[in-house]
Amino acid sequence: DPTHPDWINRDRFVLSSGHVSALLYAMLHIAGYDLSMDDLKSFGQLNSKTPGHPEVDVTPGVDSSSGPLGQGIGQAVGMALSEKAIAASYKEGSKIMDHYTYCLCGDGCLEEGISQEAISLAGHFKLNKLILIYDENGSTLDGPTLDSLSENVKFRFLSSEWNVLEVKDGNSIEAISSCIGKAKKSKVYPTLIIVHTKIGYGSKNEGDHKTHGEPLGEEDGAYAKAKYHYDYPPFFVPNEVYEDLKSTFRKRGEEAYKAYCEQINAYKIYHKEDFDLFNVSFSKDISSLVKKVEAIKTKDIEATRAASGRVLTNFYKTIPFLFGGSADVAGSTKTNVKDIKMFTNITPEGHDVHWGIREFAMASACNGVALHGGLRPYCSCFLVFADYMKNAIRMAALQNLPVVYLFTHDSLAVGEDGPTHQPIEQLAMLRSIPNLLVIRPCDQKEVEAAYISAFSRTDGPTAIILSRQNLPLLENSSEEKAIKGGYKIKSFVNPDCVLLSSGSEVALSLEASSLLEAKGIHADVVSLPCLEEFDLLDEKEKENILTLPYEKRISIEMASTFGWGKYAKFNIGIDTFGSSGKPNEVIEKYGFSKEQIAEKIALFLLRK
């Protein structure tokens, strides 16, 4: 319904091949969405409603941002997952959640590796209300698809448990409509519709890959229009076209919206408790529920990943529409929440998703879940594998989606697994992404603060970075102060220097400070769990926390020093890859014992 483009039970449409956004904008315009002819004329211009690739919350009728090929498929899978899970999570849930998810993709999308991860997931979960339309035009930017692709796409999808339908003539609206009708009748499998088309149809270069990335030009454009028997001036649509869409597309949408409103009003009467939860679940701001979550009981010593598992369990008790899981490491990341059912085709009411070893699709599908609404997504894996997810995390930040990432095994303390599994540059990479909060808590209290921040966010994603090894509960740590991004955890009246650290290195900094104190050197310690939140504090508050001038600040983090120069003149970190060995031995090899840190600090002070 163009007059209610965001209504909850609408069919979702994702243009995975986002570079053909002009087609989507033109269709939205003639279908009656709030997109004027002047908006179409402003295509790709600064601050227009018609950007070069689709952007959610910019153009009415656009359900997701897209452009990085393949990710639209991942997001569509997330939307279809949401529809299935939500419908199964409420009494008579199909009365309040019952729609299809459509996705249009091209050859490029299917060549991207994420597409196979997402396709495999959709088939495994039997997402029968997902319909993927594949524009098979035999061309990529550099040449024919045969130059780089020789697989049988039909067999690929069949082996992934999909229905496959084909349209031989991509200009046959009747054939396409017939296939969509068949796809909607599927009770088990998602459906791929392969639509064979000719790139540059109607132009002198019809079928030539050159028409993929180059404008036709005025002469060839006129030639194509003549072949279409389209003799109207530029940016003109005959009134009968508007009227036709108004009496078909728009009328169907308005009737569907009206029927849904009547149905949900009746549902409210018979299932008030379920309706109230359903209504809250579609609210971006769930901070009122977050405040009601029971605090965990603290322990003297505990890995922050274990504390995270306990906090997540308590969050589920208050916020039952959480939805997520891990990339085959739930036991290690502590996301295997007791009494939460696994999501499967047989138990679609389950909210614990076993994503398998598909980090990229996991992150992209979580974006789709967040875009859909009604579930609050989170996902987890080891920090070093955040690299697999990077572009999907970027898309979450770009789309202002409140996805939560739980990254564990955050340092050299991974030990025996060695440099392939020891994160060095990942923290710096994550911190470089605009609109992503990166929180690395030092103990159980800061873990709770991280969860409160993450699940209270309405305008972007959050990465919570967690330790594999046990960490002590620190005497002066503070949940309330940690939410602000940074605070003083140890201070002297006249300090000689200030140590800035996060995560496991906060306890290490405190130990080093005690060693230095015995030698007459007074080192304040500041916990900085979230640099992004800390940067938002006013300058006076930051100065009160940091106490000393830049020249007397020393950062300590068991990872790349990249980025710490903004806060401290001296940076203690690791700018090489790690080694395999027992955790304590590896940590000592790279200079992160308390004695080694204290010695480095003393040397820095001599150089001041």
N, C-alpha and C positions, 0 to 999 in steps of 0.2 A: 504494500500500500504506500504509494509515494507521499501521501499526507502524513503517514506515521512510519518513516523509514527505519526506525529503531525498535519497532514493537517486538516483544520477546519471542513470539512463536513464528516469526517470519522464516521463510526459506533463506538460507545463507548462500551467498555467491562469492567465490574467491577467484580473481583473475590472476592465476599464477604467472602467466606470461604478461607481466605488468607493463611491458613496453608497448602493448597495443591499447594503452589506456584511453586513447582518443576515441576508439570504438565504444568503450564502456561509457564514456561521458556523453557521447552522441545518443546512445540508447537511453541513458538516464534522462536526458533532456526531453526527448520526444515521448518518453513514458510518463512525464509529468512531475519528475522530481524537481526540487528547488535548485535548478541549474539553468540559467538563462542562455540565450544565444550569445550574449556578450561574454558570458563565462567561457563558452566554447572558443570564442575568438581570442581569449586570453590564455589559451593553452600553453602551459610551460612557462608562463610569465611570473615574475615575482609577486607573491601574495595572492595569486589567483586561486580559484576553487577547482582548477583543473591542472594540477601539477603533472610533470612529465611521467611519473609513475603513480599509481593510485595510493592515496594516503587516507587512512581512516581518520574520522573526526575533522576532515577538511572538506570532503565532498559528500553531500547527502546521498545515501544509497550505496556507498562503498563500505563493505563489511570488514576489509582488512587492507593494510598496506602490503604492497608486493613489488617485486622488481628483481631481487636476488633469486635467480631461477631455481625452481624446485621447492622453495620454502612455502610457496602458496599451497602446494600439495600437503606439506606437513601441517600447515595451519588448518586446512580443510579437514584433515584427519582429526585434529583436536576438536574442531567444532562438531563433527559427527560423533566423536566419543562423548562429548558433553550431552548432546541430545539423547543418546542412548542411556547414559548413566542417570541423568536427571529424571527421565521418564520412569525409570525403574526405582528411583529413590523415594517416591511419594505414593500414597494410596491413590489408585486410579490415575497414576502419573501421566498416562498418555492423553488425558483430557487437558492437561496444562502444558505439555511439551510433546509435540508431534510434528516435526518438519523435516525437510530434506536439506542436504548440503550439496551444492554444486560447485565444481571447480573446472575452470578452463585452462588447459596447459598446452605447451608446444613441445617440439622435439628437444629444445634446450633443457626444459624442465626435467624431461625423462632421462637425459644424459647425466644430470647431476646425481651424485651418489645419494643425497638425502632422499631422492624420490623413491629409491628401492627400499630404504629403511621404512619410509612412511607407508608405501604400498604393502610391504610385508606386514606391518602392524595392522593396517585396515583389514586385510584379508584374514589375519589371525583372529582379530576381535569380531569378525563378521559384521562389519559396519554396513549393513544392507541399505541404509538410507543415504549413503555417500555415492554420488554420481560424478565421475571424472570424464570430461569431454576432451579428447586429444585431437588437436588440430594438426593433422599429419600432412604437411605440405612439402616434405622432402628437401627442406632447405635450412641451412644455418647461415650465420653471417659470412663465414669464410668460403662457403661452397655448398654443394649438395650434401645431404646427410650421409650419403653413401661413402663420402670421404672419411667419415669418422664413426659410422654406426652400421653394423650389419646384423644385429640380433633380430630375432622375431619378437616384436613387442607383444603381439597377441599371446604367444606361448609364455612369455615372461609373466604376464598378468594371470593367465590361467594357472600357472604353477604357484602363484601367490594367493590362490583361492579367490579369484574375482570372476564375475561374469564378463564376457567380452562381446560387444555388438559392433557392427561396422556400417558406416554410411559411405557408399561408393562415390556419391556426388554431393560434395559439401555445399552446393547451392540449392539442394532440395530441402526446403523447410519441412515438407511433409515427412520425408524419410527421417530427418533429425527428430521431429516431434514424435514420430512413431517409436523410435528407439528410446527416447526419454520416458514415454509411457510404459514401455516394457521394463525399463530399469526401475521404475517406481513400484513395480509389482514384485520385485525381488524380496523374498522373505529371509534370505540367509546371507547372500554375498553382496559386497559392493560391486558397482558396475563401471566398466570402462567402455566408453563409446568412441571408437576410432572414426574420425571424420576426415575423409580424404579430400584435400583442397588443393588449389593451385595458387601459389604465391604470386602476387601481382596480377591477379585475375583481371582480365580486360585490358591490360596495358600492352604496349608493344613488347615489353620484356616479361610477359607472362611466363611463369615457371622458372625464371632466372633468379638465383639467390641474391643478385644485386639489388632487387627491389626490397630486400629485407631491411637494409639499413640506410637506404638513400631515398630522398623524396622523388616522386615520379617526374616532377618538373611540370611547368605549365603546359607544354605541348603534349606530353604523354598523358598528363592528367585529363586534358580535354579529349584526347583520343579514347581513354577509358570511359569517360562519362558518355561519350557518343555511343560506345558499344553497349552501355547500360541503358541507353535511351533516356538518359537523365539530362535534360536541357534547361535546368534551372540555374540561376546565378549562384555564386558562392554563398554559403551560410544561409540557405533558404530551404525551408521544409514546407511542402504543400499542406494546407490545412487538413485535408482528408487523412493524412498520415497521423497527425495529432489526434484527430477524432477516432481513427481506428484503434489506436493504442488506448484511448480513453474508454472506449466501449468494450475493450477486451481486457488488456492487462490491468488497467487501473480499476475497472469495475470488479474484476476477480479479487484484487487485493483489498478493496474496500469492504467487499462482502466477507472475505476471510477474516479481516480484522474485527468487523462487527460481530461475527459469529463467535470469535475467540473471546471477546469482551463479555458476551452473554454467558459463555461456558465457564469462564473463570469466576464470574460473579456467582454462578450457581455452585461452583466448586468451593468457594469461600464459605458458603452456608453449611455444606455437608462435611467439609474437612478443614475447619478453621485453623487448627494447629499446623497442619501441613502447609496450608496456604500462607500463613504468617512466616514460616521458615522459608518457603519458596520466595516470597516477596523480599525478605531480608537478603537472601542469597544473591539476588540480582542488584543489590546496592553496592556501589564501589567502596563506600565507606563502611567498614565493619568494626571500626575502633571501639564502638560501644560494647560489642561482644568480646573483643580482645581484652578489655578492662575487667571482664568477669572471669577470665581464665585463672584457675587456681595455681598458685606458685608451687614449684617443686620443693621438696625438702632437701636442704643442702647437705653435702657430704664433705668431709675433710679433704678428700682428693678424688678427682674424677676427670677422665678425658672429656673435653668439651663436646665431642661427637656423642658420647654417652649421655651427657646432660641434655643435649639437643633432642635425643630420642625420648627422654622423659618429658621434656617441655612439649614436644610434638604430640605426645599421648594426651597430655592435659588440654592442649588446644583442640584436639578432636572432640573431647567431651563437651566443649562449649560451642565449637564451630563444626558441626557435622558435615558441612558441605566443602570441607577441604578435600582435595583430590590430587593424588600424586604417588610417587614411588621412586625407584632408583633404576639405574642402568645395570642391573644384575649384581649389585653390591649392597643390597638392603641390610644384610647382617653386619656389614662393615660400617655403613653410614648411619646405622641405627634408625632406619626409616621403616622397619618391619613392626608396625604398631600393633600391639596385641588387640584382638577382637575386631579389627577392621578387616572386612572381607576383601579378597582379591577381586578386581574387576576382570570378568571373563564374559564370554557370550552367554554362558549358563547363569552367571551371577552378575548381571550388569548393574545391580545395585551396589556392588563393591566399589570402594574408593581407593583401594591400594593397587596401583598399576605396576605390573611387571613389564617394564619397557624393553627388557632384553638389552643386548649390547648394542644399543642404537642411540648414543648420546645426542647426536645432532637432531634426529627425528623427535626424540624425547623433548628437547628444548623447544623445537618448532611447534610440536603438538600442544605443548603447554601454552604457547602464545595463542593458538587457536582456542584452547579452553578459556583463557582469559578474555579473548575477544567475544566469545559466545556469551559469557556471563552465566551465573547460576552455580558455579563451582570456583573455588579459590585454589589455583594450581601451585604445586611445588614439585621439585625434582632434585635428584641427588646423584653424585658420583664422586670419585676422587678428584681433588683440585687439579692435578696435572692434566686431566682429560677435559677440563673446561675449554681447552683449545679446540676440541672437536665441536663445541657448542657455540663458539664465539659469535658467529654471524647471527645465530638465532637470538642470542642474548642482546646483541646490538639492535635487532629488530624489535625486541621487547621494550628496550629503552626508547627507541624511536617512536613506538606506538603508545608509550606511557602505560604499559601493562604491568599490573602488580603481581608478577611471577616471582616466586621465591626459589633460590638455588641453595642447596645445602652441600657445600664442598668440604670433604673431609680429607685426612691424611695430608696436612697442609705444609709439611716442611721436610727437612733432611731426616727428621725423626722417623720417617718411614723405614729407614735403615736398610735391611737386607734386600729389599726390592730394587735398590740401586737408582742410578740417575734417570732411568726411563720413567720412574714413578715418583721421583723427588721433585716437587715443584720449585722452580727458581724464579722464572719470569712471569708466572701466571698472575700473581697479585698485582704487579705493575700493569699487566695487560688489562685486567678487569677494572682497575682504578682509572684507566685511560678512557673508558667508555662513558660518554656523557649520560647523565640521568640514571646511572646505576649506583646504588648504594652498596659499598663493600664493607662488611662488618666482620672484624676478626676478634672475637671475645677472648678474654684472658682467663675466665673461670665461669662457674655456673651462674653467678648473678649477671654477668655480662651476656651470657647466652640468652637468659630470659629477656634482657633489654633488647637484644638483637631480634628476637621473635616479635616483641611488641612493636618495634620500629617497622619490621618487614611486613607484618600482617595488618598494620594500620595504614600503610601507604596506599594511596589511590592513584598516583600519577607516575609510577615507574617500578622497575624490578629491584630486587635486593639479593645480593650474594652473601651468605653467612659462611665464614671460613672457620673450619673446626679441626681440632687436633686429634691425632691418633693416640698419642701418649697421655698418661694421666697428668693433670695439673692441679696444684693446690688451690683451695678456696682462700682467696687473699683477704686479709683482715680489713683493709680499707677500700676494697672494691665496692662499686655502687651501681645498682641497676638504674637508678634515677639519673645519675650523672653520666653514665655510659650512653644513654639515649641522646645526649647532646653531642656525642662524638669524641669527647676527650675531657680528661679531668686529672687533677693532681692526686696521686695515690700515696706519695711520701714527700714530705717537705721539711726543709731546715730554715732557720731564721735567716742565715746568710749563706746560701748555697754557692758552691764553686762552679757547678755545672748542672744541667738538667738532662735527664735521659728520657728519650721519647721512644715508646715501643708499643707493640700490639700483640695479642695472642699469647703464646707460650713465652715470649720474650719479656713480658711484663714481670713475671716471677723471677726470671733470670736477671733483669735489671735491678730488682729489689735485692737479690742476693749479692750482685756486684756492688751495689750501693753500700751494703753492710760491710763488705770487705774493705771498701775505700774509706768508710767511716773510721774503721780501726786504724787507718793510716793518717787520719786527720783530714781527709778529703770529703766534703759534704756534697753528695749528688742527689738532687731532687729526682723523683720518678713520676712521669706522666704516662697514663694509659691513653692511647689513641685508637680505640677500636674502629672508628669510622672517620676517615679523613674528610669525606664529603660533607658529613654533618658538622664536623669541627670547622670547616671552612665557612660555613654559614653563620657562625657566631660573629657578633660584632667585634671590632678590633680590640676594644678594651677588655672584653671577656677573654679573648684569646691571649692577650698579654698577661692577664692575671693567672692563667693556667700555665703558660710557658715560662713565666717569671723573668727569665734572663734573656739578654740579647742573643741574636742569631749566632754569634761567635762562640757562645758558651753552651750551645745545644748539641747533643749527640744522639743520633737515631740508632736503634738496635732492632734489626729484624732479620730472621733467618731466611732471607730471600734476596732478590735483586735489590740493589740500593737505588735503582732508577726511580726518580720521583721524590726521594727523601730530601734532596738538596733544597727543596722549597722550604723546608721546616728547620733544618739543622746544617751547620757548617761541616760537621764530621758525621760520616755515615758508616756504621758497621753492618755489613751484610755479606752476601755471597753472589759474586758476579761470574761464577764458573758453574759447570755442572757438578753434581755430587758424586758419591761413590757408594758401592755396596759394602755393607758391614753391619755390625751391631750398632744400634742407634747411638748409644753413648760414645762409642769409638768414632763414628762418623761425625758426630757433633763436635767432638774434641779436635778431630783432624781439621775441621773448617773454622776453628777458633771460637767456638761458642760455649765453652765451659765458663763458669762464673769467674774463675781465676784469670782466664785469658781475656775475658771482657773487661774485668777490673784493670788489668795491665794496659790494655789498649786505651782505656779512658784516661789513665794516669799519663800515658805518653801524649795523648792529645792535649791535655792541660799544660804539659811542658812546652808544647809547640805554639800555644796561643799567642 
